[in-house]
Amino acid sequence: MEKDVLTRFGVSMPEELMKQFDQYIADQGYTNRSEAIRDLVRKELLEPRRLDNGQQVAGTIVMVYDHEVSDLPLTLMDLQHQYHEHIISTMHVHLNHNQCLEIIVVRGILAQLRELQHKIQVQKGVLYAELSVTYVDEHSHSHPHSHDHGHGHSHSHSHHHSPERTGDA
């Protein structure tokens, strides 16, 4: 894998902000300011509001809800079944007698993941639902092609592909 070329630049900030940033760096275990700034920039660039709706992404939808609210668990399960092709995995945690935390690992077109998150958020009894994008596929593209499933008929549909990656862990 080719090493990125690093570019130096200067940053000016008020002394008090610099002290707070240095404390943040120490608390987080960074060895220098550059590493911390790079991570902060990467995080900001992955904010869903900054990304194109047609972009192929992966991430999580984290929600907290009251499972005692009438039919809410069934409604949330039905929503997940409607979007099953975008859901990789889920984890369900009982926070207390009434509240549950659910983490849904998702992958797909950002607009569709935003749509799922919104449909979850507006349900009565959902206290919190947030989409967090952790991966953007910069090289994905979609194109239609056909598959013969060996049942005497074929299906034609669009798939998203990324170039083969080798040597990455």
Protein Blocks (a to p, Z undefined) as FASTA:
>chain_A
ZZdddddddddddfklmmmmmmmmmmnopabfklmmmmmmmmmmmpmklpcfkbccdddd
dddddfkbghklmmmmmmmmmmmmmpmbdcdddfblmbccddddddddfklmmmmmmmmm
mpghiabdcdddfbdcfkbccddddddehnopacddddddddddehiZZ
